[in-house]
Amino acid sequence: MRYLLFILPVLFFSCKTEKQPEAAAPQEEVKIYQADLAYEYKAQLGEGALWNAAAQQFYWVDIEGKEFHTYDPISKKDEVYPMPSRVGTVVGIDDVSAMVALEDGIYTVDLNTKEVTLFSDAHDTEVSSRFNDGKVDPNGNLWVGSMPLAQDTATGKLYRISADTTAVIMHRNIGISNGIVWTQDQSTMYFIDTKKGNIRAFDYNSNDSSITNERVAVVVPEELGFPDGMTIDENDQLWVGLWNGGIVAHYDPNSGELLSKVEVPAHNVTACAFGGENLDELYITTARVDMTAEEKESYPLAGSVFVARPGARGVTAVPFGVE
């Protein structure tokens, strides 16, 4: 939701100290799908992929461009909502309002007037930081993570923000807080700290919206890229944008196996969300930052929104504040 402000992957990933389990061997044949251009745009750091079922629109953000976008795949119209600071992610409230995570707090956005109103001033003050990716849990709470701007410490925090504006820190010591999803039975939450190079699983208690029992579900090999934003399909399979990888990777979190890839004509793939009338279209955001001149020449569409049809269906995103 996505992140990665001027990422220097070789520098910050080389300092990992946590021992990783062996990556699961991929199946003999990994299916390959191709993403097509949905909307051409030169976003600096496209992120925050979300399908708002109430509006039947794809929501996304350009973090460094300080923009929130709503894209209508029928009319092909993309509406831009300028933000006063970097915007880490967006979630839906209804068809006329949304919620965004800005640098200094959580704000609501009136989609008719474009008015931005402070909802919660929760933000990380330990170091210079900003909010990054986030999504709404099955109980209607916003979970959103912070990340240090310098990206040289693991001081990020994962917040849970409820409809009464209460903000609770649910997880600490995060390098770059990223993708977050919940299973259909509401028993498991998956979460990505990009610096760890894996996808973590937590037991999720739907009675009090708490998490316990952290463990590694999927190890992402560095040669594939670095895990960024993530979505989940109706079979609880994970779809993960890979920074520096040019793909969305489809994983089985129970086995850790890579099942398929969606190839995207962009170097840095940041986030994805299933959308469309049948939730069978995978919308994908990308970025232009952290690219060489040669890479920009090779990927002229980087920063655009893409779409693929990988033979899976997503789930409807829960609106903020709605159980």
C-alpha positions in Angstrom: 0.0 0.0 0.0 2.1 0.2 -1.1 6.4 2.2 -0.2 10.1 2.2 -0.8 11.0 5.8 -0.8 14.0 5.9 -3.2 14.7 2.3 -2.3 18.3 1.1 -2.3 17.7 -2.6 -2.1 21.3 -3.8 -2.2 22.1 -1.6 0.8 19.3 -2.3 3.1 18.7 -5.9 2.3 22.3 -6.8 2.8 22.0 -6.0 6.5 19.5 -8.7 7.3 20.4 -10.7 10.3 17.4 -12.9 10.8 17.9 -16.5 9.8 15.6 -17.5 7.0 14.1 -20.9 6.5 14.8 -22.5 3.1 12.6 -21.2 0.3 10.1 -23.8 -0.8 11.0 -25.4 -4.1 8.6 -24.1 -6.9 6.4 -26.6 -8.6 7.9 -28.1 -11.8 5.7 -25.8 -14.0 4.9 -22.3 -12.8 2.1 -20.8 -14.8 2.9 -17.5 -16.5 0.3 -14.8 -17.2 0.8 -11.4 -18.9 -0.5 -8.1 -17.6 -1.8 -5.5 -20.1 -1.9 -1.8 -19.8 -5.0 -0.5 -18.1 -4.1 3.2 -17.6 -0.9 4.9 -18.7 0.6 7.2 -16.1 4.0 8.1 -14.9 3.5 7.6 -11.1 6.7 8.0 -9.1 5.6 5.5 -6.6 2.2 3.9 -7.5 0.8 1.9 -4.5 -2.2 1.2 -2.3 -4.1 -1.0 -4.8 -7.8 -1.4 -3.8 -11.0 -2.3 -5.5 -13.9 -0.4 -4.0 -17.0 -2.5 -4.7 -19.4 0.2 -3.6 -18.0 2.5 -6.3 -16.9 -0.2 -8.8 -13.6 1.6 -9.1 -10.0 0.9 -8.6 -8.3 3.1 -5.9 -4.6 3.7 -5.9 -2.0 6.2 -4.7 1.2 7.8 -5.9 3.1 8.1 -2.7 5.8 10.5 -3.8 3.5 12.4 -6.2 1.2 13.0 -3.2 -1.9 11.9 -5.1 -4.9 9.6 -4.5 -6.5 8.2 -7.7 -9.8 6.6 -8.5 -9.9 4.7 -11.8 -13.1 3.7 -13.6 -12.3 0.7 -15.9 -15.5 1.2 -17.8 -15.1 4.9 -18.7 -11.3 4.7 -18.5 -11.4 7.9 -16.4 -8.8 8.4 -13.7 -9.7 11.1 -11.2 -6.8 12.7 -9.2 -7.1 13.9 -5.6 -4.1 16.0 -4.6 -2.9 15.3 -1.1 -1.1 17.7 1.3 1.7 15.2 2.0 2.9 11.7 1.0 0.0 9.3 1.0 0.8 5.7 2.0 -2.4 3.9 1.2 -6.2 4.3 0.7 -9.2 2.3 1.9 -12.8 2.7 1.1 -15.6 3.9 3.4 -18.5 4.1 0.9 -19.0 5.2 -2.7 -18.5 8.9 -1.9 -15.7 8.9 0.7 -12.4 7.2 1.4 -9.7 7.1 4.0 -6.0 7.8 3.4 -2.9 7.5 5.5 -0.8 10.7 5.2 2.5 11.5 6.9 1.0 13.0 10.0 -2.2 11.0 10.5 -5.3 9.3 9.0 -7.6 11.5 7.0 -11.0 11.1 5.3 -11.5 12.3 1.7 -14.8 13.6 0.3 -14.8 12.3 -3.3 -17.3 14.9 -4.4 -15.6 18.0 -2.9 -12.1 16.6 -2.6 -12.0 17.9 1.0 -9.4 16.2 3.2 -10.3 16.0 6.9 -8.2 14.7 9.8 -9.7 11.6 11.4 -6.8 10.5 13.7 -3.5 12.1 14.4 -1.8 8.7 15.1 1.6 8.6 13.5 5.1 7.5 14.4 7.2 10.1 16.2 10.1 7.9 17.2 12.1 8.7 14.1 11.4 10.6 10.8 8.9 8.3 9.2 5.7 8.0 7.2 2.8 5.6 6.8 3.0 3.0 4.1 0.7 0.2 3.2 -2.5 -0.7 5.0 -5.9 -2.4 4.7 -9.2 -2.9 6.6 -9.6 -6.1 8.7 -12.8 -8.2 8.9 -14.1 -6.1 11.8 -13.7 -2.8 9.9 -10.5 -1.6 11.5 -7.8 0.1 9.5 -4.4 -1.6 9.9 -1.6 0.6 8.6 2.2 0.4 9.1 4.9 3.1 9.4 8.4 3.0 8.0 11.5 5.1 8.8 12.4 7.5 5.9 16.0 6.7 6.3 15.3 2.9 5.9 18.3 2.1 8.1 16.4 1.0 11.2 13.6 -1.4 12.1 11.5 1.2 14.0 8.3 0.9 12.0 5.1 0.0 13.8 1.8 -1.6 12.7 -1.3 0.4 13.9 -4.9 -0.7 14.3 -7.2 2.3 14.0 -10.9 1.8 14.9 -14.0 3.7 13.9 -13.9 5.6 17.2 -10.5 6.9 16.3 -8.7 4.8 18.8 -5.2 3.8 17.6 -3.3 0.8 19.0 0.2 -0.3 18.1 -0.1 -4.0 17.2 3.4 -4.9 16.0 6.8 -3.3 16.3 10.4 -3.5 14.9 9.3 -3.3 11.3 11.7 -2.2 8.5 9.2 -1.4 5.7 5.6 -2.2 6.5 3.8 -3.6 3.5 1.1 -6.0 2.3 -1.6 -7.1 4.8 -4.6 -9.5 4.2 -6.9 -11.8 6.1 -8.3 -15.3 5.3 -11.9 -15.9 4.5 -12.5 -17.7 7.9 -10.9 -14.7 9.7 -8.4 -16.9 11.5 -5.2 -15.8 9.9 -3.6 -12.5 9.0 -0.7 -12.4 6.5 1.8 -9.4 6.7 4.9 -8.3 4.8 7.9 -6.5 6.2 9.8 -6.0 2.9 13.2 -6.0 4.6 12.6 -9.5 5.9 12.1 -10.9 2.4 9.2 -13.1 3.5 5.4 -13.2 4.3 4.5 -13.7 7.9 1.4 -15.3 9.2 -0.4 -14.5 12.5 -3.3 -16.0 14.2 -6.1 -13.4 14.1 -8.8 -13.3 16.8 -11.9 -11.8 15.3 -13.5 -11.4 18.8 -11.0 -8.6 19.7 -9.1 -8.0 16.5 -5.8 -9.1 18.0 -2.9 -11.1 16.6 -0.6 -13.8 18.1 1.7 -16.6 17.0 3.9 -15.0 14.4 5.6 -17.3 12.0 7.0 -17.4 8.4 4.6 -18.6 5.8 6.4 -17.8 2.5 10.1 -17.1 1.8 10.6 -14.9 -1.3 14.0 -15.6 -2.9 16.0 -12.4 -3.5 16.4 -13.3 -7.2 12.7 -12.9 -7.7 12.5 -9.5 -6.1 11.4 -8.0 -2.8 7.8 -8.5 -1.5 5.7 -5.4 -1.5 1.9 -5.0 -1.6 -0.3 -8.1 -1.5 -3.9 -9.3 -2.0 -5.7 -12.5 -1.3 -8.1 -14.5 -3.5 -11.2 -16.5 -2.6 -9.1 -19.6 -2.0 -6.8 -17.8 0.5 -4.0 -17.8 -2.0 -1.6 -14.8 -1.9 -0.7 -12.5 -4.8 2.3 -10.3 -4.1 3.9 -7.5 -6.1 7.7 -7.9 -6.3 9.8 -4.8 -6.2 12.8 -5.1 -8.6 11.1 -8.2 -9.9 8.7 -7.2 -12.6 6.1 -9.7 -11.6 3.2 -10.4 -9.3 4.0 -13.7 -7.6 1.2 -16.1 -6.7 1.9 -18.2 -3.6 0.2 -21.0 -1.6 0.8 -19.8 2.0 0.2 -23.3 3.4 3.1 -24.9 1.4 5.1 -21.8 0.6 5.1 -22.8 -3.1 5.2 -20.4 -6.0 2.2 -21.3 -8.2 2.2 -18.8 -10.9 3.6 -15.4 -12.1 2.0 -12.4 -13.7 4.6 -10.7 -15.8 4.3 -6.9 -15.8 6.1 -4.5 -18.2 7.6 -2.5 -15.3 10.7 -3.0 -13.2 9.2 -2.3 -9.8 5.8 -3.9 -9.2 4.3 -2.6 -6.0 0.7 -3.8 -5.2 -2.3 -5.5 -6.7 -6.0 -6.0 -6.1 -8.7 -8.1 -7.7 -11.5 -6.0 -9.2 -14.1 -5.8 -11.9 -17.7 -6.9 -11.7 -16.7 -10.6 -11.0 -13.5 -9.8 -9.0 -11.5 -11.7 -11.6 -9.4 -8.9 -12.9 -6.1 -8.3 -11.2 -5.2 -4.5 -11.1 -1.5 -3.8 -10.6 0.4 -0.7 -9.6 4.0 0.1 -10.5 6.7 2.7 -9.8 9.3 4.7 -11.6 11.6 5.5 -8.6 14.8 3.4 -8.1 15.2 2.8 -11.9 18.3 3.5 -14.0 18.1 5.4 -17.3 18.4 2.1 -19.1 15.6 0.5 -17.1 13.3 3.5 -17.8 14.1 3.1 -21.5 13.3 -0.7 -21.3 10.1 -0.1 -19.3 8.6 3.1 -20.7 5.2 2.3 -19.1 6.6 2.1 -15.6 4.4 4.0 -13.2 1.2 2.9 -15.0 -1.7 0.7 -13.8 -1.9 -2.7 -15.4 -4.5 -5.5 -15.4 -4.3 -9.3 -15.8 -6.7 -12.2 -15.7 -4.9 -15.0 -14.0 -7.8 -17.3 -13.6 -8.6 -16.4 -9.9 -11.2 -14.4 -8.1 -10.6 -12.0 -5.3 -12.8 -11.1 -2.3 -14.7 -7.9 -1.5 -12.6 -5.5 0.5 -14.2 -4.6 3.8 -15.0 -0.9 4.1 -13.6 1.1 7.0 -15.9 1.1 10.1 -18.2 -1.6 8.8 -18.2 -5.0 10.6 
